[in-house]
Amino acid sequence: MKQIMLITDGCSNVGESPVIAAALAREDGITVNVVGIVDYGTLGELGSIEIGEIAKAGGGMSQLSGTEKLAQTMQMLTRKTVVQTVHQAVNRELRQILGDQQSIEDLPPDKRSQVVEVIDEMSETSPLQVALLIDVSASMKPKLAAVEDAVRDMMLSLGARKGDSKLAVFHFPGHRSGEDAVLDVDWTGDLGTARSIFQRLVMRGATPTGPAILKVMEFFRYGTLNRNGHEVWPEESHEREGVLGDYVV
């Protein structure tokens, strides 16, 4: 199971639509969840709308949160969407076996309870990849300490799962012009490694949320951020150059 956990205050203002980017990620089998840390006023309202639209397009969930409940929100979203993903997969299997009109809800109570037990077990044991995508635009600066605490607690939650949990961490925008997203931590099962990145983050610039989602989607596919980011497999970068060309809107 693959997830992007986007942490942002909304109001993207550079590049491709984040809603379209999230829809493309969903087509690639990647669920996009969004935790919104929004302010009051017009910008907060606009950010809230965008956050909901991104999650809907990405087949995930969104939740607005104040900084004091951010950790709880991230853990809840991660676990709920894992269950949701398994639930959808089981429903697809049932339709193939029993016909298009069948779903878990259509089963007799005794059979339904058995299937729910299987879903719960699969939710805890299935391999999970979560890519954290952290907005470090200028407006997020006063919220970074809360994000750090939330990421720490989320890593503890992932580590408590029975299944294999892998985490990668990205931030956006990068320091250099045109750097839509930066890989901070490559896929790792050592969930404590992500904490050190917060000492290096510099809050600045605009909010290229759409391009950042596309970059993370590319990383899921190929293990590289191409030219604008940290090369994970540099020897293959030439043949992958231009991968996002088909997705630009």
Secondary structure, DSSP 8 states (H G I E B T S, - for coil): -EEEEEEE-S---SSS-HHHHHHHHHHTTEEEEEEE---SSHHHHHHHHHHHHHHHHTEEEEEE--GGGHHHHHHHHHHHHHHHHHHHHHHHHHHHHH-TT--GGGS-HHHHHHHHHHHHHHHHHS-EEEEEEEE-SGGGGGGHHHHHHHHHHHHHHHHTSSS-EEEEEEEES-SSTT---EEEEEEES-GGGGGGGGGT----S---HHHHHHHHHHHHHHS--TTSS--SSGGGHHHHTTGGGGG--
